[in-house]
Amino acid sequence: MGELGAFLKFTRADTPERAPAERVGDHREFVKTLPLVELREQGARCMECGVPFCHSGCPLGNLIPEWNDLVYRDRFREALAQLHRTNNFPEFTGRLCPAPCEAACVLEIDEGNAVSIKQIELAIVARGWDEGWIVPQPAAARTGRTVAVIGSGPAGLACAQQLARAGHDVTVFERDEAGGGLLRFGVPDFKIEKTVVERRIEQLAAEGVEFRFGVDVGLDVDAAELADGFDAIVLATGSRVPRDLPIPGRELGGVHFAMEYLYQRNRAVAGSAEPTISAAGKHVIVVGGGDTGADCVASSHRENAASVTQIELLGEPPLHRPDDLTPWPRWPMKLRTSYALKEGGERSFAVSTTGLAGNGRVERIDWMQNNGAPPFEPISGSEESHPAELVLLAMGFLGPEQQLLDQLGVARDARSNVEAGEFATSVRGVFAAGDSRRGQSLIVWAIDEGRRCARAVDAWLD
């Protein structure tokens, strides 16, 4: 372990961020890394528990105590090797994962005092890139087997890299003009700059992965023909069908799904397209209290919206972990501070949207308070109306798009396979991984799914 008793000597170091007043003026990443001295102190705080509960919190099974100790001893290159044993893209998870490992850390028994695992992870991989330690690792021999991976999000990329390193010839099909999936087009630059995504894609290309961008399988390429041309197919298309809001006024102009807004904002920031949806000077309402909703809030701030309000159907979580409902080491059901709302805006809980009104375009939103839990009974006399010139629906996703599944003859509901750990679909030689298989989930689950699916495909090809 690190330093004996260091968890008593040093306190937890929270993630440093650029000041909200500064960061709303640009699209640069707002999260910073801890200084080396503090990183080593956090590594020293890790007790290398006999039962490392942080492992149970991390779907990837990251070897957290091992690389915490190596950072404490300033052996970063060895720490990077340990990190890459379980995680293809730690710079993605170090930025975007909500860190269930920290919620499961033994020191989290003293709430809010967990080891800063996510910060250590990000610092290790950042050092690896700075020092030139991260290089392509092409396979020593080729198998001659061919695999098509449809989708270039974290699940598709992880699967493609593992299969290429096993010696298979992998082609990734991506309908957008560049790789990364939601990492590139759904998550704003101020959370992950796109150069971070692009350098991994370049690494995969150098390892032999072929990328075909701007190719929509099912439209540009017939899925059945694709199946004839490859030994195996992996569906990693994500869970992209958004949940709608069937209320009066939904058809009005100015009402959009969150990903419609975020996709065109990311393209505008990259300079590849003119924005078609703008929050500038408007009263913005974001319906949905999750991370996608927060990204809409923060993006609206950077467009200088007149006001931004985020509303959530569920009731407000408690400030502290409710031990009767989510005892340690489970993921705590408690109120998390939104990075976006540090920059401004309002958030309301237990809100049921009842209607939208306007003359061709939305001008007003109506809602009622509810009891905060299913079936969300409305509270009589709690009706409110608010100005709304842009309404963004960020209420999650329902599943993968149907057209591609129909062309391949794949049964849509693969949930029964999730618990069984199976990645094969109902069609021979066709596999599924990530959100398209298990439903909307975390980036760590996506990478884990991609890695495990690659093992299943490799075994099947053999």
Summary of the structure (lengths in Angstrom):
residues: 462
radius of gyration: 22.8
end to end distance: 40.6
largest distance: 71.0
contacts: 1578
relative contact order: 0.13
helix: 37%
strand: 16%
